Amino acid sequence: MRKIIHIDMDAFYASVEQRDHPALRGRPVAVGYAAKRGVVAAASYEARKFGVRSAMPSSTAMRKCPDLVFAPPRFDVCRAVSREIHLILADDTPLIEPLSLDPGDGVRRE
């Protein structure tokens, strides 16, 4: 029997921040910089309720969600967590097909 398992890690970077910083749990979080020309790399589900999305200018995100908390990207930490997840999955299957999509990929999101 063949099984296909899909794991949606849509808010991965923001979830890692909430995992590592308990004070951020349940709060709207954006990974990126709140600088004038900053961009949101990822938004937590709490931030998405306000319309905050990845690739959005930080200034727009802050207007949409005044309580938004910015966390700088920690790609090294996220890379390590991603490797851990892949190792867990590798216990059950030799075939893992990672896929990463960003807002500029032509996929419609609502």
Secondary structure as UniProt FT lines:
FT   TURN            10..11
FT   HELIX           12..20
FT   HELIX           22..24
FT   TURN            25..26
FT   STRAND          29..32
FT   TURN            36..37
FT   STRAND          39..43
FT   HELIX           45..48
FT   TURN            49..51
FT   TURN            54..55
FT   HELIX           58..64
FT   TURN            66..67
FT   STRAND          69..71
FT   HELIX           75..90
FT   TURN            91..92
FT   HELIX           103..105
//
